[in-house]
Amino acid sequence: MTSAIILTDGKAGHENQSKALARALGFADAPIVKVAFRSRFCKTLSYILDHLRIRTLALLDAQLPPLKPGTIVIGTGSGTFYAAKAVACRCLGRAAVVLYPRGYHIPSFDAILAPEFDNPIPAHNVVRIPANLVAADESFYDEGVEKFRAHAGGIPEGVKVGVIIGGPNKCSTMTRGWAHQMLTRLFSAHKGAKFFVTTSRRTPEDVEEVVDSFPWDYKLIYSRDHFNPIPAFVKLCDFLYVSAESTGMISEACTCGGAEVRVMDNLNPGPHKFRRFVENLAKGGYVGGRRKIDLAPQFAAVRKLLAL
């Protein structure tokens, strides 16, 4: 019987996408092993060695369990791409990765699930997906609603508008003026609705001050309270507004629940992957509409590539 293992770089966003792929392939209980390059030089060297078809565990720190021949090795992110091949070579297995492994030898991966915003080069083993993978299932959101009910002291009736605010990155900004303008617009657009909001660990303090000043029916200011209301927002809200740089949250909102997803644009001018991400989802009807992402065809393609 075929088995699988997940290699993680320790980043939750990457690990969760690997879990989502493992579950979709029928390996929900796959063990998770932390891997890391021994040094920056080892990571640089891995690109060269991969093109020379040399895959060695000597570049890596990893405590691997005994592996069965033919194990499916799953990884997400640049810290796991070379490792997936090296481990697969060790056990005569197959390497399946999420995100586009630019710089590595693409043809020798067994399967690549690549988001469209990464601009993957077409290849026989590249399966394009519109957004990040989401690991959570229906029970996760049901549990989130019950935790939210207890934390909020109940759930109000009526149309619910959820707002999820992330923070600036290299391709986006977030200012007091932007926050005030966005929140004023959405309160005006949904008169009579119930308004929920959460900030995040990345939200600037002055933006949190603006958020705090609006009349929310439920408010989570992350700097004061680390409870996670997002699963409940996804499950309960009729409309979900998400800041545009939050690709993981936009992916989740476009995949799960029934809300109409709207993006609050805080992206810097010019073409970049965050802009491509949002524009592609809008073209597909996932942003600005209620269409939800269904990756069943893509997962079937990956199974075929892995001969499962």
C-alpha positions in Angstrom: 0.0 0.0 0.0 1.4 3.4 -1.0 2.3 5.8 1.9 3.2 9.5 2.1 5.3 11.8 4.2 5.0 15.6 4.5 8.2 17.7 4.7 7.8 21.1 6.3 9.9 24.2 6.5 8.0 25.1 9.7 5.9 27.9 8.1 2.2 27.3 8.9 1.0 28.5 5.6 3.2 26.1 3.7 2.6 23.2 6.0 -1.2 23.6 5.8 -1.0 23.5 2.0 1.0 20.2 2.2 -1.7 18.8 4.5 -4.4 19.8 2.1 -2.7 18.0 -0.8 -2.0 14.9 1.4 -5.6 14.7 2.4 -6.8 15.1 -1.2 -4.6 12.3 -2.2 -5.9 10.0 0.6 -3.0 10.5 3.0 -4.7 12.5 5.8 -2.5 10.8 8.4 0.8 11.4 6.7 3.6 12.1 9.2 5.1 15.5 9.2 8.9 16.0 9.3 10.8 19.3 9.7 13.5 19.9 7.2 16.0 22.7 6.7 19.1 23.4 4.8 22.3 23.2 6.9 23.3 26.7 5.6 22.5 29.3 3.0 25.3 27.9 1.0 23.7 24.5 1.0 20.5 26.0 -0.3 22.3 27.8 -3.1 24.2 24.6 -3.9 20.9 22.7 -4.1 19.9 24.5 -7.3 23.1 23.5 -9.0 23.1 19.9 -7.8 19.5 19.5 -8.8 20.2 20.4 -12.4 23.2 17.9 -12.3 20.7 15.3 -11.1 22.5 15.0 -7.7 20.0 14.8 -4.8 21.7 14.3 -1.5 20.4 14.5 2.1 23.9 15.8 3.1 22.7 19.3 2.4 19.8 19.0 4.9 19.0 18.7 8.6 16.1 16.2 8.9 15.2 13.3 11.2 13.5 11.0 8.8 11.5 7.9 9.9 11.9 4.6 8.1 10.3 5.0 4.7 8.6 2.4 2.5 9.7 2.0 -1.1 7.5 4.2 -3.3 6.6 6.7 -0.7 4.9 9.9 -1.9 7.0 12.9 -0.6 5.0 16.1 -0.3 6.4 19.6 0.3 5.5 23.3 -0.1 7.9 26.2 -0.4 11.5 26.6 -1.4 12.8 25.1 1.8 11.3 21.7 0.8 11.6 21.5 -3.0 15.1 19.9 -3.1 14.4 17.9 0.0 11.3 16.3 -1.5 13.5 15.1 -4.4 16.3 13.9 -2.2 14.0 12.0 0.1 12.1 10.5 -2.9 15.4 9.3 -4.3 16.3 7.7 -1.1 13.1 5.6 -0.9 12.5 5.2 -4.7 9.4 7.3 -4.2 7.8 10.3 -6.0 8.0 14.0 -5.2 4.9 16.2 -5.2 5.2 19.9 -4.4 3.0 22.9 -4.0 4.1 26.3 -5.3 6.2 26.7 -8.4 9.9 25.5 -7.7 11.5 28.2 -9.9 15.2 27.7 -10.3 15.1 23.9 -9.8 14.9 21.2 -12.5 11.2 21.3 -13.3 10.9 18.1 -15.4 12.2 15.8 -12.6 9.4 16.6 -10.1 6.7 14.0 -10.4 3.9 16.6 -9.8 3.8 20.3 -9.2 0.7 22.2 -8.0 1.4 25.7 -9.0 -0.7 28.8 -8.3 -1.5 30.8 -11.4 0.0 34.0 -9.8 3.4 32.3 -9.8 3.3 32.3 -13.7 4.3 28.7 -14.0 5.8 27.6 -17.3 3.5 24.9 -18.9 4.9 21.4 -18.5 3.6 17.9 -18.4 3.9 17.7 -14.6 2.7 21.2 -13.8 -1.0 21.5 -12.6 -2.2 25.1 -12.3 -4.5 26.1 -9.5 -6.2 29.5 -9.0 -5.3 30.0 -5.3 -3.5 28.5 -2.4 -4.6 25.1 -1.0 -6.8 25.1 2.1 -6.4 22.3 4.6 -9.5 22.9 6.8 -12.6 20.8 6.4 -16.3 21.4 7.3 -15.8 20.1 10.9 -13.1 22.7 11.4 -15.5 25.5 10.6 -18.3 24.1 12.7 -16.0 23.9 15.6 -14.9 27.5 14.9 -18.5 28.7 15.0 -19.0 27.1 18.4 -15.8 28.7 19.8 -16.8 32.0 18.4 -20.3 31.7 19.9 -18.7 31.3 23.3 -16.1 34.0 22.8 -18.6 36.6 21.4 -21.5 35.7 23.8 -23.8 34.7 21.0 -24.3 35.3 17.3 -26.5 38.1 16.1 -29.3 37.5 13.5 -29.3 39.3 10.1 -27.0 39.9 7.2 -23.4 39.5 8.4 -20.4 41.3 7.0 -17.0 40.1 8.0 -13.8 42.1 7.6 -10.3 40.6 7.8 -7.4 43.0 7.9 -3.8 41.8 7.4 -0.8 44.1 7.1 1.7 45.6 4.8 4.3 43.7 2.9 6.8 44.4 0.0 3.9 44.7 -2.5 1.4 46.5 -0.3 0.9 49.4 2.1 -1.6 50.0 4.9 -2.3 53.4 6.4 -4.8 55.1 8.7 -6.3 57.0 5.7 -6.7 53.8 3.7 -8.4 52.0 6.6 -10.8 54.8 7.3 -11.7 55.1 3.7 -12.3 51.4 3.2 -14.3 50.9 6.4 -16.5 54.0 5.7 -17.3 52.6 2.3 -18.3 49.2 3.5 -20.4 50.5 6.4 -22.2 52.7 3.9 -22.7 49.8 1.5 -24.3 47.5 4.0 -26.7 49.6 6.1 -28.5 47.5 8.7 -26.0 44.6 8.6 -24.1 43.1 11.5 -20.4 43.9 11.2 -17.6 41.7 12.4 -13.9 42.5 12.2 -10.5 41.0 13.0 -7.1 42.4 12.6 -3.9 40.3 12.6 -0.4 40.1 14.0 0.7 42.1 10.9 -1.7 45.0 11.3 0.0 48.3 12.2 -1.0 49.9 15.5 -2.3 53.1 13.9 -4.6 51.0 11.6 -5.9 49.1 14.6 -6.8 52.4 16.2 -8.9 53.3 13.2 -10.6 49.9 13.2 -11.3 50.3 16.9 -13.2 53.5 16.3 -15.9 52.0 14.2 -19.2 50.6 15.6 -18.7 46.9 15.2 -21.1 44.2 16.4 -18.0 42.0 17.0 -14.5 43.3 17.1 -11.2 41.4 17.6 -8.1 43.6 17.9 -5.2 41.2 17.6 -2.8 43.2 19.7 -5.2 42.8 22.6 -6.7 39.4 22.0 -5.3 36.5 20.0 -8.5 34.5 19.6 -9.1 33.4 16.0 -12.6 34.2 14.8 -11.8 33.7 11.1 -13.3 30.1 10.8 -16.6 31.5 12.1 -16.4 34.5 9.7 -16.0 32.1 6.8 -18.9 29.9 7.9 -21.3 32.6 9.0 -20.8 35.8 6.9 -22.8 36.8 3.9 -20.0 39.1 2.7 -16.3 38.8 3.5 -13.9 41.7 2.9 -10.2 40.8 3.0 -7.2 43.1 2.6 -5.6 42.3 -0.8 -2.2 41.2 0.4 -3.7 38.4 2.5 -3.4 35.7 -0.1 -4.0 32.8 2.3 -7.2 34.4 3.7 -8.5 35.3 0.3 -7.8 31.7 -0.8 -9.7 30.3 2.2 -12.7 32.7 1.7 -12.9 31.8 -2.0 -12.8 28.1 -1.3 -15.0 27.6 1.8 -18.2 29.0 3.2 -20.9 30.8 1.1 -19.9 34.4 1.4 -19.5 36.8 -1.4 -15.8 37.7 -1.3 -14.6 41.3 -1.8 -11.0 42.5 -1.7 -9.9 45.8 -0.1 -7.2 47.0 -2.4 -4.0 48.1 -0.6 -1.6 46.8 -3.2 1.2 48.9 -4.6 1.1 50.0 -8.2 2.6 47.9 -11.0 2.4 44.3 -12.0 3.3 41.8 -9.3 2.1 38.4 -8.1 -0.4 39.8 -5.6 -2.1 41.9 -8.2 -2.2 38.9 -10.6 -3.6 36.7 -7.8 -6.6 39.1 -7.2 -7.2 39.8 -10.8 -7.3 36.1 -11.8 -9.7 35.3 -9.0 -12.0 38.2 -10.1 -11.9 37.0 -13.7 -13.0 33.5 -12.4 -15.9 35.0 -10.4 -14.4 34.0 -7.0 -13.7 37.6 -6.0 -16.7 39.9 -6.4 -19.0 36.8 -6.5 -20.0 33.7 -4.6 -18.4 31.1 -6.9 -16.2 28.7 -4.8 -13.0 27.0 -5.9 -13.3 23.3 -6.7 -9.9 21.6 -7.2 -11.3 18.1 -7.8 -10.0 18.1 -11.5 -6.5 19.3 -10.4 -6.3 16.7 -7.6 -7.3 14.0 -10.1 -4.5 15.2 -12.4 -2.0 15.0 -9.6 -3.1 11.4 -8.8 -2.6 10.5 -12.4 0.9 12.0 -12.4 1.8 10.1 -9.2 0.2 6.8 -10.6 -2.2 6.6 -7.6 
